[in-house]
Amino acid sequence: MSQTQTSTRRLARRVGWETILAILLVVAIVAGNFLNKDFLTTENWANLLANFTEIALMALPLSLIVITNEIDLSVASILGLSSSLLGALWQYKMAMPLALATCLVVGALCGWLNGFLIVRFRLPSLAVTIGTLALFRGFAYIILGDKAIADYPPECADFGIGVVANTFIPRPFVLFIVLAVVFWVLLHHTTVGRSIYAVGGNATTARFSGINLNRLKILLYVASGVISALAGIVYTFRFSSSRADNGIGFELSAIAAVFLGGVTVQGGKGTITGVVLSLLLIGIVNNVLTLEDVANEILRIVTGSLLIASILVPNVIASARERWRVARQLKEVEKLSAAPVASQQHFI
């Protein structure tokens, strides 16, 4: 094997997916500043962070679900249902704290339904959550129809569009920062996190090791439902509007962020750090394209392309690493096979 090939192989081992994402993030920031003079302004960054807060919130529990080799396509529909329910409850004069708690409870029930159907009847999560995607969105339309509720109190709008004092960080984004830290600790520094990786790596082995797969998966789906409902509340306050079609298509962006962050389709691998980096990368790319007045159709094409790339590129890298590993093992076998022959010739 040549020196160049050896160096390339060593570099591939050392450079992780998170490092690649960090480099791409820096490149995106530099390119954004080059393309538009308003990109690095505090006003633009406040809008940039606010615009993907809801997607970022939904991506956190979704990451853990995908690591267990499952999926949840209903997250955006739970967001829409939460927004519609909040509007209806406020219209009927329910106290705002009670209305918010009700939305979160309904989100938990939606997540529990997903988990129950998957683990009780051993149904594919893809099929179940495609069904509940339509089901929950249908409930949202039943609650509000084509109406929009927009007469929320000023303090709700202040939370939705306000920023932390003396910073450009939107107040809702603080929720994401806190939850990202919680999920990072949960996944990487607790027994629950090790169980999640074990289930995604080999469910049968995890079951025999004493992990309660059913309970773990149901809890993850409940967490996804609660946080998706929270995202619906944030979205409603940010736009001061409850509509049944709020958040349509957000599940695509959340899934793209999870896969681009290095969480594999096969499960068992992925980090919260990678997902956070990918969220920032997608947010910056969309923001730059928006500043350049790129049409929404192009934004959808970019999101879809990122989703394909997020699945394709890690698999290509993994395949290349596997080929290098096999080639190294074959070379070592050849050396071991040639060694006795050389010794025998020397003896003669």
Summary of the structure (lengths in Angstrom):
residues: 348
radius of gyration: 23.8
end to end distance: 30.5
largest distance: 100.0
contacts: 1173
relative contact order: 0.17
helix: 78%
strand: 1%
